[in-house]
Amino acid sequence: MGKHHHDPIEFDESVPGVQKYWDTKQQYLKFETTVQEIEENWVKLDHNLFYPEGGGQPGDTGVLKIDDRILEVIDTQKKKDGVWIRIKGDGLSSGDHVYCEIDENRRLVLSRNHSGQHLLSASFYRLFEADTVRAELRVDESQIDLDKKLDMDEVTKAFDLCVEQIGESLDISTKILKKADLKKYNLRGELAKVGDNGIYRAVQIGDDRDPFDLNLCGGTHVGSTSEILSLSLSKIEAKKVRFTSGVASLEELTRRNAQNLRILRILNTSEDKMITTVRKLLDDQTANGRKINKMNTELLYYKFRDMDWIDGKDIRYKILDQIEGDRSQLGRIFDSLGEKEVMISRFSNGVITIASGSEEVSRRVFESLRKLGMKGGGKGKILMGKGKDLEWGDLEI
C-alpha cells in the first residue's frame, strides 16, 4: 500500500474489457467459482472478483462458503500468475466449488475514499499545480502526498472545490486506452513509464466534453461524485494531507460542529470572531506567563537572599528545596554567587541544580551529592542531576 498513484495498471491485451472487480455494483460482490490452486493459506480462484491491493488501495476482504463452512478472506494480492486471496482457516482443495461474498461495506468505503482522492488530487492540481505523488487509502483515514507544501488557506480552498463537485453529482466513469491513445487525453500530472503493448484504464470525473479529471487508475470507484457524500480535512503534515470521506466524513463534521458550538459558548463570541478571540487568549496567556515567570524569579531571589548561609569546610551554601518552576528562574541567583558560595536547589520534580561562582567548587559539591545517590553530570559552574529522595542531613561539603 502507498504506491505512487500515477503508476498505471497495465493489463494483458487478452483481458476482454474491464475486470468486473473494478465495479462496485451489487451483482459483482457475490459470485460462485471453483478453487484453482492452493499454497498454504493463499488461494487462487478460477474466476475472481476480489480486488487485489494496488495503487494505494488495500485488497478486498470477505468470506468463502463451502457446504456448511465459512472461511474468512483477510487479504487479496496480485502475483505474477494472477490474483490470490488469503484465507483464515484450512480445509479447501483444488476443484472445490465455493460461494464468494466480498465485504460490501468495506468495498464501498474504499471506493468512496478512492474517488474522493481523485477529486481532491484534481482540485490541488487545478488550483495550484500541486501533483499527487503518493496515495494511501484506508478504511478509516486516507492520505495523499503532494509535490509541494500548501498552507491551510490553500488546502481549504481545494476542499471547497471538492464540495462543489460533489454537489454537481458528476459522473465517474472509465476509459480503456492503449498507449497510442494516451497523448489524446489531458491526463493529470506526470505519467509514469508505460509498456509498449499495454491496455490502460483511466478514471474520468465529469463528461467527455470537459472532464474535471482524467487519470490512469486500476482501483475501485463509486459511480458519481455525489456518492462520495462528503470530504473533510483531518490533518496537514508538511506535504501530506489526511482526509476522510463518506459517512465517516459526515460524522466527523457533525462532531466538529458540536465541538465548535461548545467552544463558542465558552468564549462567548461569534463564529467569525472565534479565531481572533482564541489568538488573543493565547497572546494574553503568553504575556501572563512571562509576568508570572518574572515574579517567581524575583520571589526566589529574595527568598534565597533572606536565607542563612550554612557553613561547609571552606565554603558556604544555601539549599532551596521543593521549589516550583524551572532553572530559568534561578538566573539572578546564579549571577550573585561568589567563588566560595554555593546554591543547591531541588525542584518538586526531583531535579537538582548546583551552582557556584567557581567551577571547581560546583564539581566538588556535585561529587558529594552523587555519593548520596544523586544522578547526573555536566561541566561548568552550573551542574544538574536528579535526586528526589536525597536526604540533606547526610550532606558533607
C-alpha positions as CSV (number, residue, x, y, z in Angstrom):
1,M,0.0,0.0,0.0
2,G,1.1,3.5,-0.6
3,K,2.3,3.0,-4.2
4,H,2.9,6.1,-6.4
5,H,-0.6,6.9,-7.5
6,H,0.4,7.6,-11.2
7,D,1.7,4.1,-11.7
8,P,-0.6,2.8,-14.4
9,I,-2.3,-0.6,-14.1
10,E,-1.2,-2.4,-17.2
11,F,-3.3,-5.4,-18.4
12,D,-2.6,-8.1,-20.9
13,E,-4.4,-7.5,-24.2
14,S,-6.1,-10.8,-23.7
15,V,-8.2,-9.3,-21.0
16,P,-11.7,-8.8,-22.6
17,G,-12.7,-5.3,-21.5
18,V,-12.7,-4.2,-17.8
19,Q,-12.4,-6.7,-15.0
20,K,-15.6,-6.7,-13.0
21,Y,-13.8,-6.3,-9.7
22,W,-13.4,-2.7,-10.7
23,D,-17.2,-2.2,-10.4
24,T,-19.0,-1.6,-7.1
25,K,-22.4,-2.8,-8.4
26,Q,-24.2,-5.2,-6.1
27,Q,-24.2,-8.1,-8.6
28,Y,-20.4,-8.1,-8.7
29,L,-20.0,-8.5,-4.9
30,K,-21.2,-12.1,-4.8
31,F,-20.2,-14.9,-7.2
32,E,-19.6,-18.6,-7.5
33,T,-16.4,-20.2,-8.7
34,T,-14.0,-23.1,-8.1
35,V,-10.7,-23.3,-6.4
36,Q,-7.9,-23.5,-8.9
37,E,-4.8,-23.7,-6.7
38,I,-3.8,-23.5,-3.1
39,E,-0.4,-22.5,-1.5
40,E,-0.6,-22.7,2.3
41,N,-3.4,-20.2,3.2
42,W,-3.3,-18.5,-0.2
43,V,-6.0,-19.5,-2.7
44,K,-6.2,-18.8,-6.5
45,L,-9.8,-18.9,-7.8
46,D,-10.8,-20.0,-11.3
47,H,-12.9,-16.8,-11.5
48,N,-12.1,-13.9,-9.2
49,L,-13.9,-10.6,-8.4
50,F,-11.9,-9.8,-5.2
51,Y,-10.0,-6.6,-5.8
52,P,-6.2,-7.1,-5.3
53,E,-4.2,-4.4,-3.4
54,G,-2.7,-1.8,-5.7
55,G,-2.4,2.0,-6.4
56,G,-2.6,2.7,-2.7
57,Q,-5.9,0.8,-2.2
58,P,-6.0,-2.3,0.1
59,G,-7.2,-5.6,-1.2
60,D,-10.7,-6.8,-0.7
61,T,-11.8,-9.0,2.2
62,G,-14.9,-11.1,2.6
63,V,-15.8,-14.8,3.0
64,L,-15.8,-18.1,1.1
65,K,-18.7,-20.5,1.7
66,I,-18.3,-24.2,1.0
67,D,-21.0,-26.6,2.2
68,D,-21.8,-25.6,5.8
69,R,-18.4,-23.9,6.4
70,I,-17.4,-20.3,6.2
71,L,-13.8,-19.2,5.6
72,E,-12.8,-15.6,6.2
73,V,-10.9,-13.8,3.3
74,I,-8.4,-11.5,5.0
75,D,-6.4,-10.1,2.0
76,T,-6.2,-10.1,-1.8
77,Q,-3.0,-9.7,-3.7
78,K,-1.9,-9.7,-7.3
79,K,1.0,-12.0,-8.0
80,K,2.8,-12.9,-11.3
81,D,0.4,-15.6,-12.2
82,G,-2.8,-13.8,-11.2
83,V,-4.9,-12.7,-8.2
84,W,-4.7,-14.7,-4.9
85,I,-6.8,-14.4,-1.8
86,R,-5.6,-15.1,1.7
87,I,-8.0,-17.1,3.9
88,K,-8.2,-17.7,7.6
89,G,-8.5,-21.4,8.1
90,D,-8.0,-24.5,6.0
91,G,-9.8,-27.5,4.5
92,L,-10.0,-26.3,0.9
93,S,-8.9,-28.4,-2.0
94,S,-8.3,-27.7,-5.7
95,G,-11.6,-28.1,-7.6
96,D,-13.8,-27.2,-4.6
97,H,-16.9,-25.2,-5.6
98,V,-17.1,-22.1,-3.4
99,Y,-19.6,-19.3,-3.0
100,C,-17.8,-15.9,-2.5
101,E,-19.0,-12.7,-0.8
102,I,-17.0,-9.6,-0.9
103,D,-17.3,-7.3,2.2
104,E,-19.7,-4.8,0.6
105,N,-19.4,-2.1,3.2
106,R,-15.6,-2.1,3.2
107,R,-15.5,-2.1,-0.6
108,L,-17.9,0.9,-0.6
109,V,-15.9,2.8,1.9
110,L,-12.7,2.3,0.0
111,S,-14.4,3.2,-3.3
112,R,-15.6,6.4,-1.8
113,N,-12.1,7.1,-0.5
114,H,-10.5,6.4,-3.8
115,S,-13.0,8.6,-5.8
116,G,-12.6,11.3,-3.1
117,Q,-8.8,11.1,-3.5
118,H,-9.1,11.6,-7.3
119,L,-11.4,14.5,-6.7
120,L,-9.0,16.1,-4.1
121,S,-5.9,15.4,-6.2
122,A,-7.6,17.0,-9.2
123,S,-8.5,20.1,-7.2
124,F,-5.0,20.6,-5.9
125,Y,-3.7,20.2,-9.4
126,R,-6.2,22.6,-11.0
127,L,-5.8,25.3,-8.3
128,F,-2.1,25.2,-7.5
129,E,-0.5,22.7,-10.0
130,A,0.3,20.6,-6.9
131,D,0.7,17.0,-8.2
132,T,-0.1,13.9,-6.1
133,V,3.0,11.7,-5.9
134,R,1.6,9.1,-3.5
135,A,-1.8,8.0,-2.2
136,E,-2.6,5.8,0.8
137,L,-6.2,4.7,1.1
138,R,-7.5,3.2,4.3
139,V,-10.9,2.3,5.7
140,D,-10.6,5.0,8.5
141,E,-8.5,7.8,7.2
142,S,-6.7,8.3,3.9
143,Q,-3.7,10.4,2.8
144,I,-2.1,12.0,-0.2
145,D,1.4,13.3,-0.6
146,L,1.8,16.4,-2.8
147,D,4.9,17.5,-4.6
148,K,4.7,20.9,-2.9
149,K,3.7,22.3,0.5
150,L,0.5,24.3,0.7
151,D,-0.8,26.4,3.6
152,M,-4.1,26.0,5.4
153,D,-6.0,28.5,3.2
154,E,-4.9,26.8,0.0
155,V,-5.8,23.3,1.3
156,T,-9.2,24.7,2.5
157,K,-9.8,26.2,-1.0
158,A,-9.1,22.8,-2.6
159,F,-11.6,21.1,-0.2
160,D,-14.2,23.8,-1.0
161,L,-13.8,23.0,-4.7
162,C,-14.3,19.3,-3.9
163,V,-17.6,20.1,-2.1
164,E,-18.8,22.0,-5.2
165,Q,-18.1,19.0,-7.4
166,I,-19.8,16.6,-5.0
167,G,-22.8,18.9,-5.2
168,E,-22.7,18.8,-9.0
169,S,-23.1,15.0,-9.0
170,L,-20.5,14.5,-11.8
171,D,-20.3,11.0,-13.4
172,I,-17.3,8.9,-12.6
173,S,-16.6,6.6,-15.5
174,T,-13.8,4.6,-17.0
175,K,-12.0,4.5,-20.4
176,I,-9.8,1.7,-21.7
177,L,-6.9,3.2,-23.6
178,K,-3.9,1.9,-25.5
179,K,-0.5,3.6,-25.4
180,A,-1.2,5.4,-28.6
181,D,-4.4,6.9,-27.1
182,L,-2.7,8.5,-24.1
183,K,-1.5,11.6,-25.9
184,K,-5.0,12.4,-27.0
185,Y,-6.2,13.0,-23.5
186,N,-5.3,15.6,-20.9
187,L,-4.2,13.3,-18.1
188,R,-3.4,14.8,-14.8
189,G,0.2,15.0,-13.6
190,E,3.2,13.3,-14.9
191,L,2.6,9.9,-16.4
192,A,4.7,7.0,-15.1
193,K,6.5,4.8,-17.5
194,V,4.2,2.6,-19.5
195,G,4.7,-0.6,-21.5
196,D,4.6,-0.8,-25.3
197,N,1.6,-3.1,-25.7
198,G,-0.5,-2.5,-22.6
199,I,-4.1,-1.6,-22.1
200,Y,-4.7,1.1,-19.6
201,R,-7.7,2.1,-17.6
202,A,-8.4,5.8,-17.0
203,V,-10.9,7.0,-14.5
204,Q,-12.8,10.1,-15.6
205,I,-14.7,12.6,-13.4
206,G,-17.2,14.6,-15.4
207,D,-18.3,14.3,-19.1
208,D,-16.2,13.9,-22.2
209,R,-16.5,17.5,-23.3
210,D,-14.8,19.0,-20.3
211,P,-13.9,16.4,-17.7
212,F,-13.0,17.7,-14.2
213,D,-10.3,14.9,-14.0
214,L,-8.9,12.0,-16.1
215,N,-6.2,9.9,-14.6
216,L,-4.8,6.3,-15.0
217,C,-6.0,4.1,-12.2
218,G,-6.9,0.5,-11.6
219,G,-8.8,1.0,-8.3
220,T,-12.5,0.7,-7.4
221,H,-14.7,3.8,-7.5
222,V,-18.3,5.0,-7.0
223,G,-20.5,6.0,-9.9
224,S,-20.7,9.7,-9.3
225,T,-19.2,12.4,-7.1
226,S,-22.5,12.7,-5.1
227,E,-21.9,9.1,-3.9
228,I,-18.7,10.3,-2.2
229,L,-21.1,12.1,0.1
230,S,-18.5,14.3,1.8
231,L,-14.8,15.1,2.1
232,S,-13.3,16.6,5.2
233,L,-9.7,17.5,6.1
234,S,-8.2,15.6,9.1
235,K,-4.7,16.9,9.2
236,I,-1.9,18.6,7.3
237,E,1.7,17.4,7.8
238,A,4.2,19.2,5.5
239,K,3.2,17.9,2.1
240,K,0.9,15.3,3.4
241,V,-2.9,15.8,3.5
242,R,-5.1,13.4,5.5
243,F,-8.8,13.2,4.9
244,T,-12.0,11.2,5.4
245,S,-14.9,10.7,3.1
246,G,-18.4,9.3,3.1
247,V,-20.2,8.6,6.3
248,A,-17.0,8.9,8.4
249,S,-16.6,12.5,7.0
250,L,-20.2,13.4,7.8
251,E,-19.8,12.1,11.3
252,E,-16.5,14.0,11.7
253,L,-18.1,17.2,10.5
254,T,-21.0,16.8,12.9
255,R,-18.6,16.2,15.8
256,R,-16.5,19.2,14.9
257,N,-19.6,21.4,14.6
258,A,-20.8,20.4,18.0
259,Q,-17.4,21.0,19.5
260,N,-17.1,24.4,17.8
261,L,-20.5,25.4,19.2
262,R,-19.4,24.4,22.7
263,I,-16.2,26.4,22.3
264,L,-18.1,29.5,21.0
265,R,-20.3,29.3,24.1
266,I,-17.3,29.1,26.4
267,L,-15.6,32.0,24.6
268,N,-18.9,34.0,24.5
269,T,-18.1,35.0,20.9
270,S,-19.4,34.6,17.4
271,E,-18.0,32.1,14.8
272,D,-16.5,34.8,12.6
273,K,-14.6,36.2,15.7
274,M,-13.6,32.8,17.2
275,I,-10.0,32.7,15.7
276,T,-9.3,36.3,16.7
277,T,-10.6,35.6,20.2
278,V,-8.6,32.4,20.6
279,R,-5.4,34.2,19.4
280,K,-5.9,37.0,21.9
281,L,-6.4,34.5,24.7
282,L,-3.2,32.7,23.7
283,D,-1.3,36.0,23.5
284,D,-2.6,37.0,26.9
285,Q,-1.6,33.6,28.3
286,T,1.9,34.0,26.9
287,A,2.2,37.5,28.3
288,N,0.8,36.4,31.7
289,G,3.2,33.5,31.7
290,R,6.2,35.9,31.2
291,K,4.9,38.1,34.1
292,I,4.5,35.1,36.4
293,N,7.9,33.8,35.5
294,K,9.4,37.2,36.2
295,M,7.6,37.4,39.6
296,N,8.7,33.8,40.5
297,T,12.3,34.8,39.6
298,E,12.1,37.8,41.9
299,L,10.4,35.8,44.7
300,L,13.1,33.0,44.6
301,Y,15.9,35.6,44.6
302,Y,14.6,37.4,47.7
303,K,13.8,34.1,49.4
304,F,17.4,32.9,48.8
305,R,18.8,36.3,49.9
306,D,17.0,36.1,53.2
307,M,18.1,32.6,54.0
308,D,21.0,31.9,56.3
309,W,24.2,30.5,54.9
310,I,25.3,27.0,56.0
311,D,29.0,26.7,56.7
312,G,31.0,24.0,55.0
313,K,34.7,23.2,55.3
314,D,35.9,26.2,53.3
315,I,32.7,27.2,51.6
316,R,29.2,28.3,52.5
317,Y,25.9,27.2,50.9
318,K,22.1,27.5,50.9
319,I,19.5,25.0,49.9
320,L,16.2,25.9,48.1
321,D,14.1,22.7,48.4
322,Q,10.9,21.6,46.7
323,I,10.6,24.8,44.6
324,E,8.2,25.2,41.6
325,G,9.3,26.4,38.2
326,D,12.5,25.7,36.3
327,R,16.2,26.6,36.1
328,S,15.5,29.8,34.1
329,Q,14.1,31.4,37.2
330,L,17.4,31.0,39.1
331,G,19.5,33.1,36.8
332,R,19.6,36.2,39.1
333,I,20.8,34.0,42.0
334,F,23.5,32.4,39.8
335,D,24.8,35.8,39.0
336,S,25.1,36.8,42.6
337,L,27.2,33.9,43.8
338,G,30.9,34.3,44.8
339,E,33.6,31.7,44.3
340,K,33.1,30.2,47.7
341,E,29.3,30.4,47.7
342,V,27.1,27.5,46.5
343,M,23.4,27.3,45.8
344,I,21.7,23.9,45.8
345,S,18.1,23.9,44.6
346,R,15.7,20.9,44.3
347,F,12.5,21.3,42.2
348,S,9.4,19.4,43.0
349,N,10.0,17.0,40.2
350,G,13.3,15.9,41.8
351,V,15.7,17.9,39.5
352,I,18.7,19.3,41.4
353,T,20.7,22.3,40.4
354,I,24.2,23.1,41.8
355,A,25.7,26.5,41.1
356,S,28.7,28.4,42.3
357,G,31.0,31.2,41.3
358,S,33.7,28.6,40.8
359,E,33.6,25.6,38.5
360,E,35.9,23.6,40.9
361,V,33.5,24.2,43.9
362,S,30.5,23.2,41.9
363,R,32.2,20.0,40.9
364,R,33.2,19.2,44.5
365,V,29.6,19.7,45.8
366,F,28.3,17.6,42.9
367,E,30.6,14.7,43.8
368,S,29.4,14.9,47.4
369,L,25.7,14.8,46.3
370,R,26.5,11.9,44.0
371,K,27.7,9.9,46.9
372,L,24.3,10.3,48.5
373,G,22.6,8.9,45.4
374,M,22.1,11.9,43.0
375,K,22.4,11.0,39.3
376,G,23.5,13.5,36.6
377,G,26.5,15.3,35.2
378,G,27.8,18.2,33.1
379,K,30.5,20.8,33.1
380,G,30.9,24.4,34.2
381,K,29.7,26.3,37.2
382,I,26.1,25.1,37.0
383,L,25.5,21.3,37.2
384,M,22.3,19.3,37.2
385,G,21.1,16.0,38.3
386,K,18.2,14.1,39.9
387,G,17.7,13.1,43.5
388,K,14.1,13.2,44.6
389,D,14.7,11.1,47.8
390,L,18.1,12.5,48.7
391,E,18.5,13.5,52.4
392,W,20.2,16.8,53.0
393,G,21.2,15.8,56.6
394,D,23.8,13.4,55.2
395,L,25.5,16.1,53.1
396,E,29.1,16.9,53.9
397,I,30.9,19.6,51.8
